[in-house]
Amino acid sequence: MQNTTAPFYDPLLSYEDNYEQGPFGAFDHSPESPVKTNHTSQFLDLEVNLPFGIPAGPLLNAKFVKAALAYGFDLCVYKTVRTKAYKSHPLPNVLSIHPKGKLSANLDTVLADKNYTTPISITNSFGVPSFNPDIWQPDMTEAVNAAAKGQYVIGSFQGTPGNSSSIEQDYALAARLVNETGAPILEANLSCPNEGANKLLCFDFAKVERVAKEIKNAVPDKPLLLKLAYFANDSDILPLLQNLDGVVAGYSTINTLSAYPVDEQGQPALGQNRPSGGVCGDAIRWAGLDMVRRLSRLRQKLHHHFSIVGVGGVSSASHYQEYRAAGADAVMSATGAMWNPNLAFEIKQAINR
């Protein structure tokens, strides 16, 4: 185990302080030696320098997105937004976890603390905070406009019960608001771990179908990605893929695996009111790869053409290549990128050899 470098999101500070003061570490200044790829790739019919980036989560605003773009992350997902302001959970929001081997999908109990070492896995518990659209819309527009040739900013959004007449209508409204920023790709977050491991929207196929169709009716001319959780069997997700053929352009997976983080005394590390939290990083790479292989296999079986974005535990060039070999059309890293701002450059160097 090795100590890590300073992450661009400071886990010791609140979400609000990170938003105002960040990004930190290397993201606080321009890269010294940018690396470019010798060729481009196609993703969602767009020409991208490298189909690698940072998923919804750590890129809180335009300052974070601009830094990520400068450091060669060519697909950047702007932090999930809502149609109305929504407060973040209080500290702690990010803790290091130390599972014994890989984390299972069965709500494991894991030790959590502030000892951030590699290979790094973390629990994150924010509650998908959001500012009001009058704040995030101009900021997202600024982030979208910062993308250079071969780079794209993806707008992530989530519906909120009670904000509109129905959750489907609120997702559609959020999509329209994101579309107004000029984001070339939309991503609907259906798998927030803070809603409870068994209550994720992505497991309610009938509702997902309604949500996806409402979004496409609202914004018919932009590719739509759905952010999914882990499905353990082909049969578990097959009906969803069949029902959404021609509606959804692709799937981003996985979000996290849920677990019970505890401190050294065995007490809930995130507080008594938050016994569970989403886990990302090295401990869930197996699940991300498993889902990519599953989607790739079913895509071929169904003769569908949706794109696959592989997420989970990517912290090296070899991890990127492993996801691509598994069938991912694009790959993203949150935890690995947070603690290694040069990750995209490292992957580009490996590819250029």
C-alpha positions in Angstrom: 0.0 0.0 0.0 1.3 3.5 -0.9 0.2 6.9 0.1 -1.7 8.8 -2.6 -1.1 12.2 -4.0 -3.5 15.1 -3.2 -6.8 14.5 -4.9 -8.5 17.3 -7.0 -11.6 16.9 -4.7 -10.6 17.4 -1.0 -12.5 14.8 1.1 -11.8 16.8 4.2 -13.9 19.7 3.0 -17.6 20.0 2.5 -19.2 19.7 -0.9 -19.9 23.5 -0.8 -16.3 24.3 0.0 -15.0 22.1 -2.7 -17.4 23.8 -5.1 -16.2 27.3 -4.2 -12.5 26.6 -3.6 -11.6 23.6 -5.8 -10.3 22.0 -7.8 -7.2 21.1 -5.8 -3.9 19.3 -6.3 -2.5 19.3 -9.9 -5.9 20.4 -11.2 -5.3 23.8 -9.6 -2.8 24.6 -12.4 -2.1 23.7 -16.0 -0.4 20.5 -16.9 3.3 20.7 -17.6 3.5 18.2 -20.5 0.2 17.5 -22.2 0.0 14.3 -24.2 -2.0 13.9 -27.4 -3.1 10.7 -29.2 -1.9 9.8 -32.6 -5.4 8.9 -33.8 -9.1 9.6 -32.9 -12.0 7.3 -32.2 -15.8 7.3 -32.8 -18.2 7.5 -29.9 -21.9 8.1 -30.4 -21.0 9.2 -34.0 -18.7 11.9 -32.6 -15.0 12.0 -33.3 -13.2 11.9 -29.9 -9.5 12.2 -29.2 -9.6 9.3 -26.7 -12.8 7.7 -25.5 -11.8 8.2 -21.9 -13.0 10.6 -19.3 -14.5 11.3 -15.9 -18.1 10.2 -15.0 -20.8 12.0 -13.1 -19.5 12.8 -9.6 -16.3 14.7 -9.0 -16.5 17.4 -11.7 -18.6 19.8 -9.6 -18.6 22.9 -11.9 -16.9 24.5 -14.9 -13.7 25.0 -13.0 -13.4 21.3 -12.4 -14.4 20.4 -16.0 -11.9 22.9 -17.5 -9.1 21.3 -15.5 -10.1 17.8 -16.5 -10.2 18.8 -20.2 -6.8 20.4 -19.9 -5.5 17.2 -18.4 -6.6 15.2 -21.4 -9.9 13.7 -20.1 -11.8 14.0 -23.4 -15.2 12.9 -22.2 -16.2 14.9 -19.1 -19.5 14.5 -17.3 -20.7 17.6 -15.5 -21.9 16.7 -12.0 -25.6 15.5 -11.9 -28.0 18.4 -11.7 -31.7 18.7 -10.7 -34.6 21.0 -11.6 -34.4 22.6 -8.2 -31.8 23.1 -5.5 -31.0 20.0 -3.4 -28.6 20.1 -0.4 -25.7 17.8 0.0 -25.3 15.4 2.9 -23.1 16.8 5.7 -19.5 15.6 6.2 -18.2 13.0 5.9 -18.9 12.5 2.2 -15.8 10.6 1.1 -14.0 8.0 3.2 -11.4 5.4 2.2 -12.6 1.8 2.6 -10.6 -1.3 3.1 -12.4 -4.4 1.9 -10.8 -7.8 2.2 -10.4 -8.4 -1.6 -13.1 -7.3 -4.0 -16.3 -6.0 -2.8 -19.4 -8.2 -3.4 -22.8 -6.9 -4.6 -24.4 -8.1 -1.3 -24.0 -5.0 1.0 -20.7 -6.0 2.6 -19.6 -4.4 5.9 -16.3 -2.7 5.3 -13.9 -0.6 7.4 -13.9 3.0 6.5 -11.5 5.8 7.5 -9.4 8.7 6.3 -6.3 6.6 5.4 -6.4 7.1 1.6 -3.9 4.5 0.2 -3.6 2.8 -3.2 -5.1 0.7 -4.7 -7.8 3.1 -3.6 -11.5 2.5 -3.0 -13.8 4.9 -1.4 -17.3 5.3 -0.1 -19.1 8.4 -1.3 -22.3 9.8 0.2 -23.5 13.2 -1.1 -27.2 12.7 -1.9 -26.7 14.1 -5.4 -26.7 17.8 -4.4 -27.6 20.4 -7.0 -27.9 24.2 -7.2 -30.8 25.8 -8.9 -30.9 25.9 -12.7 -30.2 29.7 -12.7 -26.8 28.8 -11.2 -25.8 25.5 -12.9 -27.2 26.4 -16.4 -24.7 29.2 -17.2 -21.9 27.3 -15.5 -22.6 24.1 -17.5 -22.7 26.3 -20.7 -19.2 27.6 -19.8 -18.0 24.0 -19.3 -19.5 22.9 -22.6 -17.9 25.7 -24.5 -14.5 24.9 -22.9 -14.2 21.6 -24.8 -11.6 21.6 -27.6 -11.8 19.6 -30.8 -12.3 16.0 -30.0 -13.5 16.7 -26.5 -17.1 16.6 -25.2 -18.9 17.6 -22.0 -21.8 15.4 -21.1 -24.7 16.8 -19.1 -25.9 14.5 -16.3 -29.3 15.0 -14.7 -31.7 13.4 -12.3 -35.4 13.7 -11.6 -36.6 14.6 -8.1 -39.9 13.4 -6.7 -42.1 16.3 -5.9 -40.4 18.8 -8.2 -42.9 18.2 -11.0 -46.2 16.5 -11.5 -44.4 13.1 -11.9 -40.8 11.8 -11.8 -41.1 11.2 -15.5 -42.0 14.9 -16.1 -39.2 16.1 -13.9 -36.6 14.0 -15.8 -37.9 15.5 -19.0 -37.7 19.0 -17.6 -34.2 18.4 -16.4 -33.3 17.1 -19.8 -34.6 20.3 -21.5 -32.7 22.5 -19.0 -29.5 20.6 -19.7 -30.1 20.7 -23.5 -30.3 24.5 -23.2 -26.7 24.6 -22.2 -25.6 23.1 -25.5 -24.3 19.8 -24.0 -23.9 17.5 -27.0 -24.8 14.3 -25.0 -27.3 13.8 -22.2 -27.0 11.3 -19.4 -29.9 10.4 -17.1 -28.8 9.2 -13.7 -31.0 6.2 -12.7 -28.7 4.7 -10.1 -28.0 7.0 -7.2 -26.8 4.7 -4.3 -28.1 7.1 -1.7 -31.7 6.1 -2.6 -31.1 2.7 -1.1 -29.6 -0.4 -2.8 -33.0 -2.0 -3.5 -34.8 1.3 -4.5 -32.7 2.3 -7.5 -34.8 3.6 -10.3 -32.9 1.5 -12.8 -34.4 -1.6 -11.3 -38.0 -0.5 -12.1 -38.1 -1.3 -15.8 -41.6 0.1 -16.5 -40.7 3.4 -14.9 -37.3 3.5 -16.7 -39.1 3.0 -20.0 -41.5 5.9 -19.3 -38.7 8.1 -18.1 -36.5 7.4 -21.2 -39.4 8.1 -23.6 -40.4 11.3 -21.8 -36.8 12.5 -22.1 -36.6 11.6 -25.8 -39.9 13.4 -26.4 -38.5 16.5 -24.7 -35.0 16.4 -26.4 -35.3 14.2 -29.5 -32.1 15.3 -31.2 -29.4 14.5 -28.6 -28.0 11.1 -27.8 -29.2 9.8 -24.4 -27.1 7.7 -22.0 -28.6 5.9 -19.0 -26.5 5.5 -15.9 -27.1 2.0 -14.5 -26.2 0.0 -11.4 -24.9 -3.6 -11.4 -27.1 -6.4 -12.7 -25.9 -9.9 -11.8 -27.4 -11.9 -14.7 -28.2 -11.4 -18.3 -31.8 -12.2 -17.7 -32.0 -9.4 -15.1 -31.4 -6.6 -17.7 -32.5 -8.2 -21.0 -36.1 -6.9 -20.9 -34.8 -3.3 -20.3 -32.5 -3.5 -23.3 -35.3 -4.9 -25.5 -37.8 -2.2 -24.5 -35.4 0.7 -25.0 -34.1 -0.3 -28.4 -34.0 2.8 -30.6 -34.8 5.1 -27.6 -31.5 5.1 -25.7 -28.1 5.7 -27.4 -26.1 3.9 -24.7 -25.6 2.8 -21.1 -23.0 4.0 -18.6 -22.2 1.3 -16.0 -21.6 0.8 -13.2 -22.4 3.6 -10.8 -21.3 2.1 -7.5 -21.8 -1.0 -5.3 -23.6 -0.3 -2.0 -22.0 -1.4 1.3 -22.1 -0.7 5.0 -19.0 1.4 5.9 -18.1 1.2 9.6 -15.4 2.7 11.8 -13.0 0.9 14.0 -15.7 0.6 16.7 -18.1 -1.0 14.2 -20.3 2.1 14.1 -21.7 3.5 10.8 -18.8 5.6 9.5 -21.1 8.0 7.7 -23.3 8.6 10.7 -26.2 6.8 12.3 -28.6 8.2 9.7 -26.5 6.9 6.8 -25.7 3.2 7.5 -25.0 2.5 3.8 -23.1 4.2 1.1 -22.0 3.8 -2.5 -18.5 2.3 -3.0 -16.3 3.1 -6.0 -12.7 2.5 -7.0 -10.5 -0.6 -7.2 -12.9 -2.8 -5.2 -15.6 -2.7 -7.8 -13.7 -3.0 -11.0 -14.8 -6.6 -11.3 -18.4 -5.5 -11.3 -17.9 -2.8 -13.9 -16.1 -5.3 -16.2 -18.8 -7.9 -15.6 -21.5 -5.4 -16.7 -19.6 -4.3 -19.8 -19.1 -7.9 -20.9 -22.8 -8.6 -20.2 -24.0 -5.6 -22.2 -21.6 -6.4 -25.0 -22.8 -10.0 -25.1 -26.5 -9.0 -25.1 -25.9 -6.3 -27.7 -24.5 -8.9 -30.1 -27.3 -11.3 -29.3 -30.1 -8.7 -29.8 -28.4 -7.2 -32.9 -28.6 -3.8 -31.2 -26.3 -0.8 -31.7 -26.2 0.9 -28.3 -22.9 2.2 -26.9 -21.4 1.1 -23.7 -19.5 3.3 -21.3 -17.4 1.2 -18.8 -17.0 2.7 -15.3 -15.5 1.3 -12.1 -12.0 0.9 -10.7 -10.0 2.3 -13.6 -6.7 3.6 -12.4 -4.2 2.6 -15.0 -3.7 2.2 -18.8 -4.1 -1.6 -18.5 -7.4 -1.1 -16.8 -8.6 1.1 -19.7 -7.4 -1.5 -22.2 -9.2 -4.3 -20.2 -12.5 -2.4 -20.4 -12.1 -1.8 -24.1 -11.3 -5.4 -24.7 -14.5 -6.3 -22.7 -16.6 -4.3 -25.2 -16.7 -0.8 -23.8 -16.9 2.0 -26.5 -15.7 4.5 -23.9 -14.2 4.2 -20.4 -14.4 6.6 -17.5 -12.6 6.9 -14.1 -13.8 8.9 -11.1 -11.8 7.7 -8.0 -8.7 6.8 -10.0 -8.7 10.2 -11.8 -9.3 12.1 -8.5 -6.0 10.8 -7.1 -4.1 10.6 -10.4 -4.7 13.7 -12.5 -2.3 12.5 -15.2 -4.2 9.2 -15.8 -5.5 10.3 -19.2 -2.0 11.3 -20.3 -0.7 7.9 -19.1 -3.3 6.1 -21.2 -2.5 8.2 -24.2 1.3 7.5 -23.8 0.6 3.8 -23.6 -1.6 3.9 -26.7 1.0 5.9 -28.7 3.7 3.4 -28.1 
